[in-house]
Structure formats: C-alpha cells, structure tokens
Amino acid sequence: MELLHAIVQHQVFGQGEITLLDNEMVSVTFPKPYGKKKFLYPSAFQTHLTLTDEPLHSEMQLFLHENHVLIAAEQERAERSDRIARFRASSVEKAASPKPKKK
C-alpha cells in the first residue's frame, strides 16, 4: 500500500499529507500553525488519522484488521506458553517437595 503523499484527515489538525513512513512512525505535514506531526504506525489509523482516498482507506482498514488478528494470535500464543511454563514449574515443585510420612 503506497501511503507516501496520501492525504489524511485529523480531528484537530485538519487535512495533512503523509511525508514520511517507516515500520513504526508516520509523519504528516499539516497546514500552519500545526506543521509536521509524527504518529505511531499503523495504530494512528485506528484512532487519529483517516485516509481521504476511499480505496486507500478500505485497504488500510483491512490491513488494520489483519494486524489486529495477528497481534491477538501472538498474545494468545504467549499466554498459552506462560501457562505451560507455570504448570511445569508447579509440577517440578510438587515432585521436589518431601512426601508426608505415613504412620
């Protein structure tokens, strides 16, 4: 998706042009008095910025949805891994603890 020089809308700053884009940041130049502002990419398009070009906007919404699904899957994988590690640590701890003596 080619976003460089795309026009975006911001609730406070108005319309601006994307002047720089990398994997983590998007720079947008707004009219005076606001000037150049930096936003986190791609999360800024969920909350602060709206692409004015409808095909680009639709493509960004699809990208954000796919990104959200990937993040949710990674979080679930990390939580599952953490649960397994806690279970294993608990099992080792139980195995290492002395057994009560039978009378």
DATA-V702387 format. One record per backbone hydrogen bond with DSSP energy under -1.0 kcal/mol. NH is the residue of the N-H (numbers start at 1). CO is the residue of the C=O. E is the energy in kcal/mol with one decimal. If there is no record, write none. Layout:
NH | CO | E
NH | CO | E
//
This chain:
5 | 18 | -2.7
6 | 3 | -2.4
8 | 16 | -2.7
9 | 50 | -2.5
10 | 14 | -1.8
14 | 10 | -1.6
16 | 8 | -2.3
17 | 29 | -2.1
18 | 6 | -2.6
19 | 27 | -2.7
20 | 27 | -1.4
22 | 25 | -2.6
26 | 39 | -2.5
27 | 20 | -3.0
28 | 37 | -3.0
29 | 17 | -2.8
30 | 35 | -2.6
34 | 31 | -1.7
37 | 28 | -2.9
39 | 26 | -2.4
41 | 24 | -2.8
44 | 40 | -2.3
45 | 42 | -2.0
46 | 43 | -1.7
47 | 43 | -1.1
48 | 44 | -2.0
49 | 44 | -3.1
50 | 9 | -1.7
52 | 7 | -2.4
57 | 53 | -2.8
58 | 54 | -2.7
59 | 55 | -2.2
60 | 56 | -2.6
61 | 57 | -2.3
62 | 58 | -2.0
63 | 59 | -2.4
64 | 60 | -2.9
65 | 61 | -2.1
66 | 62 | -2.6
67 | 63 | -2.6
68 | 64 | -2.5
69 | 65 | -2.3
70 | 66 | -2.3
71 | 67 | -2.4
72 | 68 | -2.6
73 | 69 | -2.3
74 | 70 | -2.2
75 | 71 | -2.5
76 | 72 | -2.3
77 | 73 | -2.3
78 | 74 | -2.4
79 | 75 | -2.5
80 | 76 | -2.5
81 | 77 | -2.4
82 | 78 | -2.2
83 | 79 | -2.5
84 | 80 | -2.3
85 | 81 | -2.3
86 | 82 | -2.5
87 | 83 | -2.3
88 | 84 | -2.7
89 | 85 | -2.4
90 | 86 | -2.3
91 | 87 | -2.5
92 | 88 | -2.5
93 | 89 | -2.3
94 | 90 | -2.5
95 | 91 | -2.2
96 | 92 | -2.0
97 | 93 | -1.2
//
